[in-house]
Amino acid sequence: MRPSRRQTVARTAVPLTIPVALAALLAGSGTAVAATGGAPGAGDPYFPLAGNGGYHVEHYGLTLRYDTSTRHLDATAVLTARATQHLTRFDLDLKGLKVTGVSVGHTRAGFRRDGQELVVTPRRALHQGEQFRVTVTYQGTPKPVTDPDGSADGWIPTDDGAFVAGEPQGAMTWFPANSHPKDKSSYDITITVPQGRTAVSNGRLLSQRTAHGRTTFHWRQSEPMAAYLATATVGKFKVEQYTTRDGIRVYNAVDPREASAAAPVLKKLPSVLEWESKVFGPYPFRDAGSIVDKADVGYALETQSRPLYDSAPDLSTLVHENAHQWFGDSVSLTSWKDIWLNEGFATYAEWLYSEQHGGDSAQKAFDSLYGRPASDGLWAFPPGNPGSGKNIFGTPVYARGAMTLHELRKAVGDPVFFRILRAWAGEHRGGHGTTAQFVRLAERESGKNLHPLFTSWLYTPGKPNSA
């Protein structure tokens, strides 16, 4: 994400955990305790109710019908999942919207609403390892959620449709999900909108057909994707499609009001992807592109395979959001606390691009930031421990995160540094990564003890010393 109006105020979050005494008692009893209900959250310390426990979603089949005049959504979600424990009930994340039916397999299931949780009770228990299918029908007027930093997130209405950006918790505003980066799935998203509107999602456009005054778009994202990276943005768009010389299918959808400003930057997308592929390793997806809407939300988002912009982007933003296809989309987080692995890397990609294309060097960008006094907001909190969900899009995560990578580069030298970047993207491709894993990889590739460097730059409050 490339924010322009994010607030950065520290706050302490308390993770949702089993009390220590109870955990010790269960561990020492020698008695196996059968889990029956999936947890209402994935255990994230900043967003305790995000995601769910007890199962993994392998595939989402979403069928949406959206009326842009009434802003009414009719939808069916079919989730193919696998139980990771014995389940007599499980949760899905869904905020607002009226659920009209739930079935597990071919049998209707019981359900109830509890805040952002849709609690499902199947007719029979699900066994650990069992694959099952959940079908949810629902309707209503989707509305965005307000993030801890005050930003709008999720299904955001626009004057001609909707700007759909889900980081960090907005997926639940338009489909029932296991909505945490820990859980990645493939997607089929079919969207029907009034004729004259275009509905843009992730991956490849499989079909587009118009009948009876409505147009239906069927998109497929085959590679694993976290729910927050899914989009179903609707509007009046000018569409451009082509294939790069590397065989990547590009689909750009641009609001005509932003077209002239966006054109010179979007023209550079193939060369940006080619450069990033040389630096970070092969592009992780088969499709690419851009969605340029006219939506006053104050940020862009790295929606998988097709970044989403609320206005015509500049070149740095294009570089940033497409760098996320490697760092954030392909290699995903296991905890929002580690978001510097997304934003610090994408910010440093901007510095590298500038350095290698006749602009300021990464060292100059570093020096400009390091010159700020210790009282500056850049040093308000350490990027490896932002403190709460309110801070995950704060300046320290982006800028000090990038500075951490520059310190690493100086410590190990360019050949090793760029080998580390490629190894990180390659070894965790399509999966997940943690800060601890990145530190181990950097030490393995460099043969150096880098814990003091990472401790200082990622975890120590205040302005660190520079090498």
N, C-alpha and C positions, 0 to 999 in steps of 0.2 A: 504494500500500500504506500502511496505517496501522499501524505496529508498536507493540507495547507492551513487548517484551522483546528489544531489539536491542543488541548490543555494538558499540563503536566504538573499534577499535584500528588505528592506521595501519600500513600495510605497503606495500612497493614491489612492483609487479608488472612483469614483463618481457614485452613483447609478442612474439608469435610472428611473426618477420619473416625475409625473405631477408637473409643477410649482405650488408653494404654493398659489400664488394669484389666479390662475385659479381654483385650487381645491376648494379654499374657495368660489369663485364666484359660481361654480356649486353646492356646498353644500348648499349655502344660497339662491339659486334662487327659490327653491320650484318646479322646473320643472324637470321631469324625463328625463334623456338623454339616449337614446337607443344605446347600444354598437353594432356596426356592424362588426368591424374587430377584430380578435383575436390579442393580443399583440405579437410583435416579440420576446419577452423574458419573462421569468417567474419572473423577478424582482430581480434577484440575484445581489447584489452590486459588486461582483467580476467578474462575467461573465454575463453582462447585456443582451446579446442576446441568452444565453443558455435557452433552453426550450421555451415554447410558452404559450400564454394565450387564454382563450375562450373555451377550450375543455380538456377532459381527455381521454388518450388512454387506453382502457381496455385490448386490446390484439394486439400483432404484429404477423403476419404470414409472415415470410421472406423466400423466395426461392432464393438461390444463386447458381451460377455456376461459379467456379473459375478455370482458367487455370494457373497452376503454372509456365509454361514455358514462356508464354507471359504476365503473371500477369494481365490478362483481367478478369473483373467481369461482368457477365450479371445477372440481378436481378429483382425480383418483390417483392414489399412490400405491404401487405394488412393490413391496420390499422383499427381496430374496435374501434370507439371512441364515446364519448357522449359530446354534446355541453353543456357548462356551462353558456352560454349567447347566445343571438341572434347573428348569424354569417352570414355575406354576403361574408366573406373571412377569411382565417386563414393561419398561417405559419407552416411549418415544418423545422426542422434543417437538412440541407444536404449540405455538402461542396465538391466541385469538382463533378465528375461524370456527365454524360449527361442524363438528363431526357427525355425520349421518349414519355411518355404519363401519364396523370393523369385522374382518374375518381372518382366521388363521387357517391356512389350507382352504378347504371348501366349506368350513364350518364357521358360523357366526360366533364371534367372541364377545365377552363382556368388556366394557371399557368405562372409564371415568376420567374426568379432568381434575388436575391438581396443579394449579398455576400453569407453568409452561410444560408440565408433564401430561402426556396421554398415557394412562396406565391401562394396559391390555391384559386381560385374563383369558387365556385360551380354554376351550372346553376340556382338553386333556393336557397333562404336563408334557413339556418338551424335554427330551433327553440330551445330555451333553453330547455334542458332536452332530446332532440332528439338524439337517437343513429344513427350513420351513419358509412359508410365504405368508406375508401379512398384507392384506388389502385394506386401505382406509379411504373412504369417500368423505369429502368435506366441501364446504362452501363458505362464502362470505366476502367481506371487503378486507383484503390484507392491508396491514398497516406496519410501518417500521417500528423497531424497538429503539430506545435511546440507550446508547452505550454509557459506561461509567464516566467517560470523558465528555459526555453531552452530545456526541455525534449521532446522527440518524444512521440506522443499519437495517438492512433487510429489503423488503418490498417497498420502495419509495415512489409514490405516484408522481408523474410528470404531466405536463399539459397535453401530451399526446400518447401517453402510455405509462410505463413504469421503468425506473432505474433500479435494477436488482443487484445489490452488493451485500454479501453476507458476512463480512469479517467484523467482529469475531463470532457473533451469535445470531445473525439475521436469517440463516437458513430456515429456522423454525417459524418464521413469519409467513412462509408460503408452501412448505411441505413438511410432513412428519419425518424426523430424521434421527439418526444417532450422530448428533451434531457436535463432534469434537475432532480435531485433526488426527487423533489416534486411529480413527475408523475411516478407511478409504475404500471407495467402491467404484464400480463402473455405473454409467448412467445412460438411459434412454429418456429424452425429454421431448414430449410432443405438445405443441402449444398452438391453440386455435385463437385467432384474433380477427377483428373486422378487416375486410378487404381494404387495402391501402396502407395497412400497418405491417411492419415486419417484426417477427419475434426471433431474437438471437440468443443462442445458448452456447454450450461448450462443444468442442470436438468437431465432428463432421456433420454437415447438413445432408441427411440421407434423402429427404424428399420435401417438396413444397407443392401444395395443390390448393386451388381455389374453387369453391362451390357455394352457391346460395349466399353470396355476399360475405363469405368468411374464408380466410386463408389458414391452412394448417402447415406448420413447420415441424419436421421430425429431426432431432439432433441426437447424435450418439457420441458419448465420451467413453472410449474403450479403456484407456489407461486409468489406473486408480486415482480417485480424486476425493479430497476432503469436502464435506458438505458446504463449508463456508465459501468454497471456490466456485460453486455452481451459480449460474445466472439464467434468467429468463427475461431479459430486458426487451421491452416492447416500445415501438415508436415509429415515426415516419423517418425512414432511413434511406440514404443512397448507398447501394451495395456494390462492392467491387470484389471480384474473385479472380485468382490466378494461382499458378504453381511456381515456386521458386526453382532455381536451377539445381537446388539440393533436394527437390522433390517434396517440399513442404507445401501443403495446400493452405492458401491464405484467403480469409473471408473478412473483409472490412465492412462495417456498417456505420455510416456517418450521418448524423442529423444534418440536413441541408443547410441549416443556419450556421453550422460549424465547419462546413466542407472546405471553404477557401482557406481558412486558417489552418486546418488539419492537413491538407494535401501535401505541403512540402515536407512535413515531418513523417507522415505515413509512407511516403515514397521511400524513405530510408529504412523501413522495416526489414526488407530482405538483407541489406548490408549489415544492419545491427545484429540480426540473428546469425549471420555468417561470422561476424566478429566474435560474438559471444560463444558460438560453437567452437571456435579456435581456442578461446581462452578457458572455457569451462568444460569442454567436452561436447559430444554430440547432443543436438537439440533433443529433449526427452519425449517429444510428442510428434504426431504426424500432421497436426493442424496448427495454424497460427492465425493471427489477425488482430483486429481492434474493434471495439465498440465505442464510438464517440457520440455521446448523448449531450443534450442541453439540459443539465440538471444541477441546480445550485446546492451541492452537498459538501463541497470542500475537499474532495479527495478522489484519487483514482484507485483502482483495485486490480490485482493480478489474477482475475478470474481465469481459470485454467485454460490454456491454449488460446485465449482471446481476451486480453486485458480490457478493462472497462474504464472509460474516462468521462468525467462530468462536463468536459469542454475540450476544445482542441488542445492536445498535449504539446509541450515543448520537447525537444530532443532528449534532454536529460530524463524526463519522466518516461518517455518511450523506452529508453535504455533500462531504467530502473524496473519498470513493470515486467519487461521481458526477461530481465535477469532473474526475477522471481520464478520464472518457469523452471529454472534449475533449483533455486534456493527458496523453498517455501511450498512450491507446488509439487515438483517431483520428489525432492527431499523435504518431508514435512515434519512439523513439530510433534513432540509427544506432550508438551506442556507449553502454555502461553507464556510462562516465565522465560522460556528460551527464545523469545521472538527476535532477539538480536541476530540469531542465525538466519532469519529472513531479511530483516530490514538493514542490518549492518552490512550484509553481503551485497544487497541490491544497491545500497548507497555507495559502497566501495566500487561497484561496477561502474557507476557514474564517473567516479574519479579516474578509474583506469581508462575508460572510453575517452575522456577528455585528454588524458596524458598521451594516448596513442593516436589522437586525431588532431594534434596541433593546438590543443588548449592547455590550461594549467596542469601542472604535474600533480600527482597524488601527494607529493611532499608539500607542495604549496597549499593545497587544500587542508592538509593536516596542520601546517604551521599557522594558517589563518585561524583555525579553530582553537589550536592550543594557546594562541595569544590571548584568548578571553580570560578575564580574571576569575579567581576561584569562586567568586560570588555569582558568576553567571549561571543561568539555568542549564547549560550544557553539563554541569557537574552536579546537578540536583540529586541524582541517584545513580547507582551503578547499573549499566545496561544488562548485566547478567542476573540482576535481582531488582526489577523495577518496583516491586513492593505491592502492586495491585493492578487490577485490570484498567484502572484509570490512567495508568502511566505507560501502557504497552506501546502507544503511538507517540511517545514523547521524544523530544530531541536527543536525549542521551542514548536511547535505543538505536536511533539512526546514525547520528554523527559520532558519538563515542564508540558505538559498535564498529563503524567503519575505521575509526582511529585504532581500535584494537587490532584489526586486520593489518593496518599499515605498520604498527609496531611489530607484529609477527613477521611481516615481510622484511623489515630491517634486520630482525634478529636471525632469520634463516637464509636470507638472500633470495634473489628472484627465481633462479631455477627450482629451488625447493618449494618456495611459496606457491608458484603456479602449479607445481606438481600436487601440492596439498589441495588446492582448489579443485583440480580435476579429479583427484582421488575421492574427495568428499562427494562430489556430484555423481561420480560413477559407482562407487561402492554402495551408496544409499539410494540409487535411482529407483523411483517408484515406491520408496518406503519411507522410513523415518530416521531422524537423527537427534542426538542430544548434545549439549555443550561438552559433557564429559567425553563423549565419543569423538568429538572434533579435537579436543585437546590431546587425546591419546593418538589420534591419527597424525596430528601435527608433530608430536614427539617421535612417533615411529618414523615418519618421513625425514625428519631433520636430525634425529639422533641426539636431540638436546632436551634438557629439562626445561620445559616452558611453563611450569606451574606458577612460578613467581610473576611472569609476564601476564598470564591470564588472570591470576588473582588480583593483581594491581588494577588492570584495565577493565575487568568485567565485574568484580565483586567488592572493591574497596571504595567506600564513600569518599567524596571530595575529588579534587583534581590530582591525578596521579603524576608521578615523575615520568618524563620521557627519556628514552634511551638516546 
